[in-house]
Structures are given as structure tokens and as C-alpha cells.
């Protein structure tokens, strides 16, 4: 049987909230789509990867419901 929380185990605990911090959005709030789109085109490759992962995980979450 597959583990239901495999994504949570794959990501390090230290990565939680980093994208919010980088984009200046408080942890409890959603990151606006415009801000995510702008960050996806950032020159910083780490931010680009974080945004891509966040968008991918959001799509997975939407498809489950």
C-alpha cells in the first residue's frame, strides 16, 4: 500500500514557509497568482524552483478534490 503522505516526507521541514518569506507574504495568507507568476520569471533559480514546485503541488491538490 502506498504511503498517503509521501510528498510531505519527500520535502525537508526547513523548506516550509521559505517561498512566503522570499515573496514577503505572511505565512497564513495565500500567495497571489500575480506574485507567483512574477516570481516564476525571477532571475534567482532557487525561487523559480520553489514556485514551480508550489504550482505543481497546487495542481495535484486541486485534482484530488
N, C-alpha and C positions, 0 to 999 in steps of 0.2 A: 504494500500500500504506500502510495506517495505521501510524503510529508506535506501537510497543508500550509505550513509557514516556511517554505523553502526560501522564499525571497528575503524574508526578514533575517534568516540565518546566513544568507549569502552576503548581505551588506554589513559592513562594520558599524558598531554602535556609535563610533566617533563621527560618522557622516551625517547623523541626524541633526537637522537644522542648519547645515552649512550653506545650503542654497538660499534659505531665508536670510541668513546673516549677510551673505555676499550681495544680495539684492536689496537689503535694507527693509525687509518686510517682517513685522513681528511674527513670532512662531505660531500663534493661534489663528492667524489670518491666512486666507488663500492668496497665492501669488497671482496677480492679474495676468491675463493672457498676453497683453501688450508687452508687459515687462519680461515675460518668458520668451516671447518672440525676439525681443531686442537682445536679451542675454544669449540666445542661441547663436546670434551673429557676432558675439563678443570675440575679441582677439585673444582672450585668455582660454586656452584649450581645456583647462580644468572646469571652468564654468560651463563651457559648451557641453562637456561630457555629463555634468550634473543635470543640466537642462534636458538633454536628450534622454537620460535615464528617467527623470521625473515625468516627462511626457509619455514615455513608453509605459511606465507603471500606471499612469493615469488611464491610458487606453485599456490596459489589462483589467483594471478595476471597473471601468465602465462596461466592458464586455461581459463581466461576471454577473452583473445585475439584470 
